[in-house]
Amino acid sequence: MELRIEPGDITEQTAEAVVNAANSTLLGGGGVDGAIHRRGGPEILAECRRLREAELRDGLPAGQAVATTAGRLPARWVIHTVGPTYAKTIDRSETLASCYRESLRVAARLGAGSVAFPAISAGIYGWPLDDAARIAVQTCRAMASEVGPDAGPVATVVFAPFSDAAERAFREALHG
């Protein structure tokens, strides 16, 4: 699995699947979530509503992932995952790592060859950028051996940091 950094707007990524740092309602919000829903159009929201009416009546739990159409985005799918809110007194690192693992598992089941990630939980959820980038890179590297040919052909993971600070954090985590 190739890991690379392509800074910028995740809604413009040409990966087969883009990951949405969603909230548990799946009904849109701010930041990455709002941008994906706005640019992707009403098809994404319609599928999210169907998911909420069926198997996700209580919302999507933090650390889990689910896919919908990508609507008008260049990608084929949006994989929605809910990151944890950062807390100094509670270690939620495993939940953040789970966002990346579960998103890659969903991508593999879909047959997506490439997946683009934002910096999950590093925006309004307050996760320190350096730590968020470290967890993202380490988790995706560890998944490279787990997501094998039987699970699907995830060959490329793209980290799409939006800010200069996020880009620096991901470059440091990826290249040390």
MOHUFEN-V179184 format. One record per residue. N is the residue number from 1. NEAR is the number of other C-alpha atoms within 8 Angstrom. Layout:
N,NEAR
N,NEAR
This chain:
1,8
2,6
3,11
4,9
5,11
6,8
7,10
8,9
9,9
10,13
11,11
12,8
13,10
14,6
15,12
16,12
17,15
18,15
19,13
20,13
21,13
22,14
23,13
24,9
25,10
26,13
27,8
28,11
29,8
30,7
31,8
32,11
33,13
34,10
35,10
36,12
37,12
38,8
39,9
40,13
41,10
42,9
43,10
44,13
45,12
46,8
47,10
48,11
49,10
50,8
51,10
52,13
53,8
54,7
55,6
56,9
57,8
58,6
59,9
60,13
61,7
62,11
63,14
64,12
65,13
66,9
67,9
68,11
69,10
70,14
71,11
72,7
73,11
74,11
75,12
76,10
77,12
78,13
79,15
80,14
81,17
82,15
83,15
84,11
85,9
86,10
87,7
88,5
89,4
90,5
91,7
92,10
93,7
94,7
95,11
96,15
97,12
98,10
99,16
100,11
101,11
102,11
103,15
104,12
105,10
106,12
107,15
108,14
109,9
110,7
111,9
112,13
113,13
114,12
115,16
116,14
117,13
118,13
119,14
120,11
121,15
122,11
123,9
124,6
125,10
126,9
127,11
128,8
129,11
130,10
131,8
132,14
133,13
134,12
135,11
136,11
137,11
138,8
139,11
140,12
141,10
142,8
143,10
144,9
145,7
146,6
147,14
148,9
149,6
150,5
151,9
152,14
153,11
154,15
155,8
156,11
157,14
158,13
159,14
160,15
161,15
162,11
163,8
164,7
165,7
166,13
167,13
168,8
169,12
170,15
171,10
172,8
173,11
174,10
175,5
176,5
